[in-house]
Amino acid sequence: MAVPKKRMTRARRDRRRAHWKRKLSLPGLVECPRCHEPRLSHRVCPNCGFYKNYRVVAKKD
Ligand SMILES: [Zn+2]
């Protein structure tokens, strides 16, 4: 079984733990330039169906 050779400093340990919370939030969320709704980057906007200023998915009115 792997055993750590050296004790990790408080600073290193705490820096590692400080990052973990960022993974909980949804990554890559950006505001749609057309309807200003939050959407995933590099994805078609679920609200207006636009991607890079052209319609990809027909909007349900
Ligand atoms: Zn949109």
N, CA, C, O and the ligand as a Tripos MOL2 file, in Angstrom:
@<TRIPOS>MOLECULE
protein
  245   243    62     0     0
PROTEIN
NO_CHARGES

@<TRIPOS>ATOM
      1 N           0.8490   -1.1910    0.0000 N.3       1 MET1
      2 CA          0.0000    0.0000    0.0000 C.3       1 MET1
      3 C           0.8840    1.2390    0.0000 C.2       1 MET1
      4 O           1.9060    1.2880    0.6840 O.2       1 MET1
      5 N           0.4820    2.2270   -0.7660 N.am      2 ALA2
      6 CA          1.2830    3.4540   -0.8710 C.3       2 ALA2
      7 C           1.1380    4.2800    0.4010 C.2       2 ALA2
      8 O           0.0340    4.5260    0.8850 O.2       2 ALA2
      9 N           2.2610    4.6920    0.9160 N.am      3 VAL3
     10 CA          2.2780    5.5130    2.1240 C.3       3 VAL3
     11 C           3.0240    6.7990    1.8150 C.2       3 VAL3
     12 O           4.1030    6.7500    1.2260 O.2       3 VAL3
     13 N           2.4810    7.9500    2.1950 N.am      4 PRO4
     14 CA          3.1780    9.2110    1.9000 C.3       4 PRO4
     15 C           4.5160    9.2920    2.6200 C.2       4 PRO4
     16 O           4.6290    8.9960    3.8090 O.2       4 PRO4
     17 N           5.5190    9.7010    1.8650 N.am      5 LYS5
     18 CA          6.8770    9.7240    2.4060 C.3       5 LYS5
     19 C           7.0770   10.9160    3.3290 C.2       5 LYS5
     20 O           7.7450   10.8290    4.3590 O.2       5 LYS5
     21 N           6.4770   12.0340    2.9270 N.am      6 LYS6
     22 CA          6.6440   13.2600    3.7160 C.3       6 LYS6
     23 C           5.2710   13.8030    4.0910 C.2       6 LYS6
     24 O           4.2960   13.6570    3.3540 O.2       6 LYS6
     25 N           5.2300   14.4140    5.2220 N.am      7 ARG7
     26 CA          3.9730   15.0240    5.6450 C.3       7 ARG7
     27 C           3.6940   16.2610    4.7930 C.2       7 ARG7
     28 O           4.5780   17.0810    4.5430 O.2       7 ARG7
     29 N           2.4300   16.3690    4.3540 N.am      8 MET8
     30 CA          2.0610   17.5320    3.5460 C.3       8 MET8
     31 C           1.8600   18.7420    4.4650 C.2       8 MET8
     32 O           1.2740   18.6270    5.5420 O.2       8 MET8
     33 N           2.3520   19.8910    4.0270 N.am      9 THR9
     34 CA          2.2310   21.0940    4.8520 C.3       9 THR9
     35 C           0.7780   21.5400    4.9310 C.2       9 THR9
     36 O          -0.0460   21.1770    4.0920 O.2       9 THR9
     37 N           0.4840   22.3190    5.9390 N.am     10 ARG10
     38 CA         -0.8710   22.8570    6.0720 C.3      10 ARG10
     39 C          -1.2630   23.6500    4.8380 C.2      10 ARG10
     40 O          -2.4050   23.5770    4.3810 O.2      10 ARG10
     41 N          -0.3140   24.4070    4.2980 N.am     11 ALA11
     42 CA         -0.6140   25.2540    3.1380 C.3      11 ALA11
     43 C          -0.9970   24.4050    1.9370 C.2      11 ALA11
     44 O          -1.9800   24.6990    1.2570 O.2      11 ALA11
     45 N          -0.2320   23.3560    1.6700 N.am     12 ARG12
     46 CA         -0.5400   22.4940    0.5170 C.3      12 ARG12
     47 C          -1.8680   21.7780    0.7170 C.2      12 ARG12
     48 O          -2.6910   21.6950   -0.1950 O.2      12 ARG12
     49 N          -2.0570   21.2730    1.9070 N.am     13 ARG13
     50 CA         -3.2980   20.5520    2.1980 C.3      13 ARG13
     51 C          -4.5090   21.4710    2.0150 C.2      13 ARG13
     52 O          -5.4950   21.0810    1.3900 O.2      13 ARG13
     53 N          -4.4360   22.6770    2.5530 N.am     14 ASP14
     54 CA         -5.5700   23.5860    2.4890 C.3      14 ASP14
     55 C          -5.8070   24.1050    1.0820 C.2      14 ASP14
     56 O          -6.9440   24.3710    0.6940 O.2      14 ASP14
     57 N          -4.7120   24.2500    0.3060 N.am     15 ARG15
     58 CA         -4.8810   24.6890   -1.0720 C.3      15 ARG15
     59 C          -5.6410   23.6340   -1.8750 C.2      15 ARG15
     60 O          -6.4880   23.9630   -2.7050 O.2      15 ARG15
     61 N          -5.3330   22.3870   -1.6230 N.am     16 ARG16
     62 CA         -6.0370   21.3160   -2.3300 C.3      16 ARG16
     63 C          -7.5180   21.3380   -1.9790 C.2      16 ARG16
     64 O          -8.3750   21.2150   -2.8540 O.2      16 ARG16
     65 N          -7.8110   21.4960   -0.6960 N.am     17 ARG17
     66 CA         -9.2170   21.4540   -0.2720 C.3      17 ARG17
     67 C          -9.9940   22.6860   -0.7250 C.2      17 ARG17
     68 O         -11.2180   22.6380   -0.8480 O.2      17 ARG17
     69 N          -9.3020   23.7650   -0.9670 N.am     18 ALA18
     70 CA         -9.9790   24.9940   -1.3650 C.3      18 ALA18
     71 C         -10.5360   24.8730   -2.7830 C.2      18 ALA18
     72 O         -11.4850   25.5700   -3.1430 O.2      18 ALA18
     73 N          -9.9440   23.9870   -3.5880 N.am     19 HIS19
     74 CA        -10.3450   23.8930   -4.9940 C.3      19 HIS19
     75 C         -11.5750   23.0390   -5.1960 C.2      19 HIS19
     76 O         -12.2850   23.2040   -6.1880 O.2      19 HIS19
     77 N         -11.8430   22.1270   -4.2740 N.am     20 TRP20
     78 CA        -12.8410   21.1070   -4.4960 C.3      20 TRP20
     79 C         -14.2210   21.6750   -4.6800 C.2      20 TRP20
     80 O         -15.0430   21.0840   -5.3810 O.2      20 TRP20
     81 N         -14.4990   22.8070   -4.0700 N.am     21 LYS21
     82 CA        -15.8490   23.3450   -4.1420 C.3      21 LYS21
     83 C         -16.2090   23.8530   -5.5320 C.2      21 LYS21
     84 O         -17.3830   23.9040   -5.8990 O.2      21 LYS21
     85 N         -15.1850   24.2310   -6.3050 N.am     22 ARG22
     86 CA        -15.4650   24.7540   -7.6490 C.3      22 ARG22
     87 C         -16.0830   23.6890   -8.5390 C.2      22 ARG22
     88 O         -16.8390   24.0090   -9.4550 O.2      22 ARG22
     89 N         -15.7660   22.4220   -8.2770 N.am     23 LYS23
     90 CA        -16.2920   21.3490   -9.1220 C.3      23 LYS23
     91 C         -17.7860   21.1590   -8.9130 C.2      23 LYS23
     92 O         -18.4630   20.6080   -9.7810 O.2      23 LYS23
     93 N         -18.3100   21.6050   -7.7770 N.am     24 LEU24
     94 CA        -19.7250   21.4220   -7.4910 C.3      24 LEU24
     95 C         -20.5960   22.2940   -8.3830 C.2      24 LEU24
     96 O         -21.6970   21.8970   -8.7660 O.2      24 LEU24
     97 N         -20.1050   23.4750   -8.7110 N.am     25 SER25
     98 CA        -20.8990   24.3480   -9.5670 C.3      25 SER25
     99 C         -20.8000   23.8820  -11.0160 C.2      25 SER25
    100 O         -19.8010   23.2830  -11.4130 O.2      25 SER25
    101 N         -21.8290   24.1560  -11.7960 N.am     26 LEU26
    102 CA        -21.8820   23.7170  -13.1800 C.3      26 LEU26
    103 C         -20.8210   24.4490  -13.9950 C.2      26 LEU26
    104 O         -20.7780   25.6790  -13.9860 O.2      26 LEU26
    105 N         -19.9730   23.7160  -14.6940 N.am     27 PRO27
    106 CA        -18.8860   24.3720  -15.4230 C.3      27 PRO27
    107 C         -19.3400   24.9120  -16.7700 C.2      27 PRO27
    108 O         -20.3070   24.4210  -17.3520 O.2      27 PRO27
    109 N         -18.6450   25.9120  -17.2540 N.am     28 GLY28
    110 CA        -18.8650   26.4080  -18.6130 C.3      28 GLY28
    111 C         -20.1760   27.1210  -18.8090 C.2      28 GLY28
    112 O         -20.7040   27.1500  -19.9210 O.2      28 GLY28
    113 N         -20.7150   27.6980  -17.7540 N.am     29 LEU29
    114 CA        -21.9760   28.4210  -17.9110 C.3      29 LEU29
    115 C         -21.6840   29.8440  -18.3890 C.2      29 LEU29
    116 O         -20.9490   30.5850  -17.7360 O.2      29 LEU29
    117 N         -22.2570   30.2170  -19.5160 N.am     30 VAL30
    118 CA        -22.0900   31.5690  -20.0370 C.3      30 VAL30
    119 C         -23.4610   32.1340  -20.3710 C.2      30 VAL30
    120 O         -24.4490   31.4060  -20.4740 O.2      30 VAL30
    121 N         -23.4960   33.4540  -20.5380 N.am     31 GLU31
    122 CA        -24.7670   34.0960  -20.8670 C.3      31 GLU31
    123 C         -24.9490   34.1060  -22.3750 C.2      31 GLU31
    124 O         -24.0260   34.4470  -23.1150 O.2      31 GLU31
    125 N         -26.1320   33.7370  -22.8300 N.am     32 CYS32
    126 CA        -26.4310   33.7460  -24.2580 C.3      32 CYS32
    127 C         -26.4350   35.1860  -24.7650 C.2      32 CYS32
    128 O         -27.1030   36.0340  -24.1750 O.2      32 CYS32
    129 N         -25.7050   35.4850  -25.8450 N.am     33 PRO33
    130 CA        -25.6570   36.8650  -26.3400 C.3      33 PRO33
    131 C         -26.9820   37.3210  -26.9430 C.2      33 PRO33
    132 O         -27.1960   38.5200  -27.1210 O.2      33 PRO33
    133 N         -27.8610   36.3970  -27.2550 N.am     34 ARG34
    134 CA        -29.1010   36.7470  -27.9080 C.3      34 ARG34
    135 C         -30.2530   36.9520  -26.9200 C.2      34 ARG34
    136 O         -30.9550   37.9610  -26.9750 O.2      34 ARG34
    137 N         -30.4380   35.9810  -26.0130 N.am     35 CYS35
    138 CA        -31.5680   36.0960  -25.0980 C.3      35 CYS35
    139 C         -31.1150   36.3060  -23.6480 C.2      35 CYS35
    140 O         -31.9430   36.4500  -22.7480 O.2      35 CYS35
    141 N         -29.7990   36.3220  -23.4310 N.am     36 HIS36
    142 CA        -29.2180   36.5860  -22.1140 C.3      36 HIS36
    143 C         -29.6480   35.5740  -21.0610 C.2      36 HIS36
    144 O         -29.7270   35.8830  -19.8720 O.2      36 HIS36
    145 N         -29.9190   34.3740  -21.5170 N.am     37 GLU37
    146 CA        -30.1970   33.2870  -20.5880 C.3      37 GLU37
    147 C         -28.8920   32.5200  -20.3690 C.2      37 GLU37
    148 O         -28.0550   32.4620  -21.2690 O.2      37 GLU37
    149 N         -28.7100   31.9310  -19.1860 N.am     38 PRO38
    150 CA        -27.4940   31.1160  -18.9970 C.3      38 PRO38
    151 C         -27.5560   29.8510  -19.8330 C.2      38 PRO38
    152 O         -28.5810   29.1720  -19.8820 O.2      38 PRO38
    153 N         -26.4540   29.5460  -20.4840 N.am     39 ARG39
    154 CA        -26.3850   28.3220  -21.2880 C.3      39 ARG39
    155 C         -24.9790   27.7660  -21.1800 C.2      39 ARG39
    156 O         -24.0610   28.4570  -20.7400 O.2      39 ARG39
    157 N         -24.8140   26.5130  -21.5830 N.am     40 LEU40
    158 CA        -23.4880   25.9130  -21.5890 C.3      40 LEU40
    159 C         -22.7290   26.4100  -22.8040 C.2      40 LEU40
    160 O         -23.2740   26.4740  -23.9060 O.2      40 LEU40
    161 N         -21.4590   26.7640  -22.5960 N.am     41 SER41
    162 CA        -20.6630   27.2340  -23.7180 C.3      41 SER41
    163 C         -20.4370   26.0920  -24.7030 C.2      41 SER41
    164 O         -20.3750   24.9280  -24.3060 O.2      41 SER41
    165 N         -20.3140   26.4220  -25.9740 N.am     42 HIS42
    166 CA        -20.1620   25.4710  -27.0810 C.3      42 HIS42
    167 C         -21.3820   24.5740  -27.2320 C.2      42 HIS42
    168 O         -21.2940   23.4750  -27.7790 O.2      42 HIS42
    169 N         -22.5270   25.0550  -26.7390 N.am     43 ARG43
    170 CA        -23.7640   24.3040  -26.9050 C.3      43 ARG43
    171 C         -24.8270   25.2460  -27.4560 C.2      43 ARG43
    172 O         -24.7740   26.4580  -27.2430 O.2      43 ARG43
    173 N         -25.7990   24.6680  -28.1700 N.am     44 VAL44
    174 CA        -26.9200   25.4590  -28.6490 C.3      44 VAL44
    175 C         -27.7070   25.9650  -27.4470 C.2      44 VAL44
    176 O         -27.9290   25.2400  -26.4780 O.2      44 VAL44
    177 N         -28.1210   27.2180  -27.5300 N.am     45 CYS45
    178 CA        -28.8780   27.8000  -26.4250 C.3      45 CYS45
    179 C         -30.2200   27.0810  -26.2820 C.2      45 CYS45
    180 O         -30.9640   26.9830  -27.2570 O.2      45 CYS45
    181 N         -30.5410   26.5840  -25.1090 N.am     46 PRO46
    182 CA        -31.8060   25.8680  -24.9410 C.3      46 PRO46
    183 C         -33.0130   26.7890  -24.9690 C.2      46 PRO46
    184 O         -34.1370   26.3310  -25.1700 O.2      46 PRO46
    185 N         -32.7900   28.0960  -24.7670 N.am     47 ASN47
    186 CA        -33.9090   29.0210  -24.7020 C.3      47 ASN47
    187 C         -34.3200   29.5130  -26.0920 C.2      47 ASN47
    188 O         -35.5040   29.4890  -26.4270 O.2      47 ASN47
    189 N         -33.3450   29.9630  -26.9150 N.am     48 CYS48
    190 CA        -33.6950   30.5310  -28.2090 C.3      48 CYS48
    191 C         -33.2460   29.6460  -29.3720 C.2      48 CYS48
    192 O         -33.5700   29.9490  -30.5210 O.2      48 CYS48
    193 N         -32.5240   28.5800  -29.1140 N.am     49 GLY49
    194 CA        -32.1400   27.6480  -30.1760 C.3      49 GLY49
    195 C         -31.1210   28.2040  -31.1340 C.2      49 GLY49
    196 O         -31.0380   27.7460  -32.2740 O.2      49 GLY49
    197 N         -30.3340   29.1850  -30.7050 N.am     50 PHE50
    198 CA        -29.3350   29.7960  -31.5810 C.3      50 PHE50
    199 C         -27.9400   29.3500  -31.1860 C.2      50 PHE50
    200 O         -27.6390   29.1070  -30.0180 O.2      50 PHE50
    201 N         -27.1180   29.2540  -32.1890 N.am     51 TYR51
    202 CA        -25.7040   29.0000  -31.9340 C.3      51 TYR51
    203 C         -24.9010   29.8190  -32.9250 C.2      51 TYR51
    204 O         -25.0910   29.6830  -34.1340 O.2      51 TYR51
    205 N         -24.0020   30.6700  -32.4350 N.am     52 LYS52
    206 CA        -23.1800   31.5380  -33.2660 C.3      52 LYS52
    207 C         -24.0390   32.3320  -34.2500 C.2      52 LYS52
    208 O         -23.7320   32.3880  -35.4410 O.2      52 LYS52
    209 N         -25.0920   32.9330  -33.7630 N.am     53 ASN53
    210 CA        -25.9380   33.8720  -34.4900 C.3      53 ASN53
    211 C         -26.7470   33.2520  -35.6240 C.2      53 ASN53
    212 O         -27.3020   33.9850  -36.4420 O.2      53 ASN53
    213 N         -26.8290   31.9370  -35.6980 N.am     54 TYR54
    214 CA        -27.7680   31.3730  -36.6550 C.3      54 TYR54
    215 C         -28.6380   30.3410  -35.9500 C.2      54 TYR54
    216 O         -28.2340   29.7360  -34.9570 O.2      54 TYR54
    217 N         -29.8250   30.1570  -36.4780 N.am     55 ARG55
    218 CA        -30.7640   29.2760  -35.8130 C.3      55 ARG55
    219 C         -30.4150   27.8230  -36.1210 C.2      55 ARG55
    220 O         -30.2660   27.4450  -37.2830 O.2      55 ARG55
    221 N         -30.2900   27.0390  -35.1050 N.am     56 VAL56
    222 CA        -29.9810   25.6300  -35.2690 C.3      56 VAL56
    223 C         -31.2250   24.8040  -34.9700 C.2      56 VAL56
    224 O         -31.5430   23.8590  -35.6910 O.2      56 VAL56
    225 N         -31.9160   25.1650  -33.9110 N.am     57 VAL57
    226 CA        -33.1000   24.4510  -33.5060 C.3      57 VAL57
    227 C         -34.2850   25.4090  -33.6370 C.2      57 VAL57
    228 O         -34.2260   26.5450  -33.1670 O.2      57 VAL57
    229 N         -35.3400   24.9520  -34.2670 N.am     58 ALA58
    230 CA        -36.5100   25.7980  -34.4360 C.3      58 ALA58
    231 C         -37.1190   26.1190  -33.0910 C.2      58 ALA58
    232 O         -37.3050   25.2380  -32.2520 O.2      58 ALA58
    233 N         -37.4270   27.3810  -32.8930 N.am     59 LYS59
    234 CA        -37.9650   27.8080  -31.5990 C.3      59 LYS59
    235 C         -39.4410   27.4550  -31.4980 C.2      59 LYS59
    236 O         -40.2170   27.6530  -32.4330 O.2      59 LYS59
    237 N         -39.8020   26.9280  -30.3400 N.am     60 LYS60
    238 CA        -41.1960   26.5650  -30.1120 C.3      60 LYS60
    239 C         -41.9390   27.7750  -29.5610 C.2      60 LYS60
    240 O         -41.6930   28.2020  -28.4330 O.2      60 LYS60
    241 N         -42.8480   28.3240  -30.3600 N.am     61 ASP61
    242 CA        -43.5600   29.5250  -29.9230 C.3      61 ASP61
    243 C         -44.9110   29.1640  -29.2960 C.2      61 ASP61
    244 O         -45.6500   30.0510  -28.8690 O.2      61 ASP61
    245 ZN        -30.3860   32.2170  -26.2660 Zn       62 ZN62
@<TRIPOS>BOND
     1     1     2 1
     2     2     3 1
     3     3     4 2
     4     3     5 am
     5     5     6 1
     6     6     7 1
     7     7     8 2
     8     7     9 am
     9     9    10 1
    10    10    11 1
    11    11    12 2
    12    11    13 am
    13    13    14 1
    14    14    15 1
    15    15    16 2
    16    15    17 am
    17    17    18 1
    18    18    19 1
    19    19    20 2
    20    19    21 am
    21    21    22 1
    22    22    23 1
    23    23    24 2
    24    23    25 am
    25    25    26 1
    26    26    27 1
    27    27    28 2
    28    27    29 am
    29    29    30 1
    30    30    31 1
    31    31    32 2
    32    31    33 am
    33    33    34 1
    34    34    35 1
    35    35    36 2
    36    35    37 am
    37    37    38 1
    38    38    39 1
    39    39    40 2
    40    39    41 am
    41    41    42 1
    42    42    43 1
    43    43    44 2
    44    43    45 am
    45    45    46 1
    46    46    47 1
    47    47    48 2
    48    47    49 am
    49    49    50 1
    50    50    51 1
    51    51    52 2
    52    51    53 am
    53    53    54 1
    54    54    55 1
    55    55    56 2
    56    55    57 am
    57    57    58 1
    58    58    59 1
    59    59    60 2
    60    59    61 am
    61    61    62 1
    62    62    63 1
    63    63    64 2
    64    63    65 am
    65    65    66 1
    66    66    67 1
    67    67    68 2
    68    67    69 am
    69    69    70 1
    70    70    71 1
    71    71    72 2
    72    71    73 am
    73    73    74 1
    74    74    75 1
    75    75    76 2
    76    75    77 am
    77    77    78 1
    78    78    79 1
    79    79    80 2
    80    79    81 am
    81    81    82 1
    82    82    83 1
    83    83    84 2
    84    83    85 am
    85    85    86 1
    86    86    87 1
    87    87    88 2
    88    87    89 am
    89    89    90 1
    90    90    91 1
    91    91    92 2
    92    91    93 am
    93    93    94 1
    94    94    95 1
    95    95    96 2
    96    95    97 am
    97    97    98 1
    98    98    99 1
    99    99   100 2
   100    99   101 am
   101   101   102 1
   102   102   103 1
   103   103   104 2
   104   103   105 am
   105   105   106 1
   106   106   107 1
   107   107   108 2
   108   107   109 am
   109   109   110 1
   110   110   111 1
   111   111   112 2
   112   111   113 am
   113   113   114 1
   114   114   115 1
   115   115   116 2
   116   115   117 am
   117   117   118 1
   118   118   119 1
   119   119   120 2
   120   119   121 am
   121   121   122 1
   122   122   123 1
   123   123   124 2
   124   123   125 am
   125   125   126 1
   126   126   127 1
   127   127   128 2
   128   127   129 am
   129   129   130 1
   130   130   131 1
   131   131   132 2
   132   131   133 am
   133   133   134 1
   134   134   135 1
   135   135   136 2
   136   135   137 am
   137   137   138 1
   138   138   139 1
   139   139   140 2
   140   139   141 am
   141   141   142 1
   142   142   143 1
   143   143   144 2
   144   143   145 am
   145   145   146 1
   146   146   147 1
   147   147   148 2
   148   147   149 am
   149   149   150 1
   150   150   151 1
   151   151   152 2
   152   151   153 am
   153   153   154 1
   154   154   155 1
   155   155   156 2
   156   155   157 am
   157   157   158 1
   158   158   159 1
   159   159   160 2
   160   159   161 am
   161   161   162 1
   162   162   163 1
   163   163   164 2
   164   163   165 am
   165   165   166 1
   166   166   167 1
   167   167   168 2
   168   167   169 am
   169   169   170 1
   170   170   171 1
   171   171   172 2
   172   171   173 am
   173   173   174 1
   174   174   175 1
   175   175   176 2
   176   175   177 am
   177   177   178 1
   178   178   179 1
   179   179   180 2
   180   179   181 am
   181   181   182 1
   182   182   183 1
   183   183   184 2
   184   183   185 am
   185   185   186 1
   186   186   187 1
   187   187   188 2
   188   187   189 am
   189   189   190 1
   190   190   191 1
   191   191   192 2
   192   191   193 am
   193   193   194 1
   194   194   195 1
   195   195   196 2
   196   195   197 am
   197   197   198 1
   198   198   199 1
   199   199   200 2
   200   199   201 am
   201   201   202 1
   202   202   203 1
   203   203   204 2
   204   203   205 am
   205   205   206 1
   206   206   207 1
   207   207   208 2
   208   207   209 am
   209   209   210 1
   210   210   211 1
   211   211   212 2
   212   211   213 am
   213   213   214 1
   214   214   215 1
   215   215   216 2
   216   215   217 am
   217   217   218 1
   218   218   219 1
   219   219   220 2
   220   219   221 am
   221   221   222 1
   222   222   223 1
   223   223   224 2
   224   223   225 am
   225   225   226 1
   226   226   227 1
   227   227   228 2
   228   227   229 am
   229   229   230 1
   230   230   231 1
   231   231   232 2
   232   231   233 am
   233   233   234 1
   234   234   235 1
   235   235   236 2
   236   235   237 am
   237   237   238 1
   238   238   239 1
   239   239   240 2
   240   239   241 am
   241   241   242 1
   242   242   243 1
   243   243   244 2
@<TRIPOS>SUBSTRUCTURE
     1 MET1         2 RESIDUE 1 A MET
     2 ALA2         6 RESIDUE 1 A ALA
     3 VAL3        10 RESIDUE 1 A VAL
     4 PRO4        14 RESIDUE 1 A PRO
     5 LYS5        18 RESIDUE 1 A LYS
     6 LYS6        22 RESIDUE 1 A LYS
     7 ARG7        26 RESIDUE 1 A ARG
     8 MET8        30 RESIDUE 1 A MET
     9 THR9        34 RESIDUE 1 A THR
    10 ARG10       38 RESIDUE 1 A ARG
    11 ALA11       42 RESIDUE 1 A ALA
    12 ARG12       46 RESIDUE 1 A ARG
    13 ARG13       50 RESIDUE 1 A ARG
    14 ASP14       54 RESIDUE 1 A ASP
    15 ARG15       58 RESIDUE 1 A ARG
    16 ARG16       62 RESIDUE 1 A ARG
    17 ARG17       66 RESIDUE 1 A ARG
    18 ALA18       70 RESIDUE 1 A ALA
    19 HIS19       74 RESIDUE 1 A HIS
    20 TRP20       78 RESIDUE 1 A TRP
    21 LYS21       82 RESIDUE 1 A LYS
    22 ARG22       86 RESIDUE 1 A ARG
    23 LYS23       90 RESIDUE 1 A LYS
    24 LEU24       94 RESIDUE 1 A LEU
    25 SER25       98 RESIDUE 1 A SER
    26 LEU26      102 RESIDUE 1 A LEU
    27 PRO27      106 RESIDUE 1 A PRO
    28 GLY28      110 RESIDUE 1 A GLY
    29 LEU29      114 RESIDUE 1 A LEU
    30 VAL30      118 RESIDUE 1 A VAL
    31 GLU31      122 RESIDUE 1 A GLU
    32 CYS32      126 RESIDUE 1 A CYS
    33 PRO33      130 RESIDUE 1 A PRO
    34 ARG34      134 RESIDUE 1 A ARG
    35 CYS35      138 RESIDUE 1 A CYS
    36 HIS36      142 RESIDUE 1 A HIS
    37 GLU37      146 RESIDUE 1 A GLU
    38 PRO38      150 RESIDUE 1 A PRO
    39 ARG39      154 RESIDUE 1 A ARG
    40 LEU40      158 RESIDUE 1 A LEU
    41 SER41      162 RESIDUE 1 A SER
    42 HIS42      166 RESIDUE 1 A HIS
    43 ARG43      170 RESIDUE 1 A ARG
    44 VAL44      174 RESIDUE 1 A VAL
    45 CYS45      178 RESIDUE 1 A CYS
    46 PRO46      182 RESIDUE 1 A PRO
    47 ASN47      186 RESIDUE 1 A ASN
    48 CYS48      190 RESIDUE 1 A CYS
    49 GLY49      194 RESIDUE 1 A GLY
    50 PHE50      198 RESIDUE 1 A PHE
    51 TYR51      202 RESIDUE 1 A TYR
    52 LYS52      206 RESIDUE 1 A LYS
    53 ASN53      210 RESIDUE 1 A ASN
    54 TYR54      214 RESIDUE 1 A TYR
    55 ARG55      218 RESIDUE 1 A ARG
    56 VAL56      222 RESIDUE 1 A VAL
    57 VAL57      226 RESIDUE 1 A VAL
    58 ALA58      230 RESIDUE 1 A ALA
    59 LYS59      234 RESIDUE 1 A LYS
    60 LYS60      238 RESIDUE 1 A LYS
    61 ASP61      242 RESIDUE 1 A ASP
    62 ZN62       245 GROUP 0 **** ****
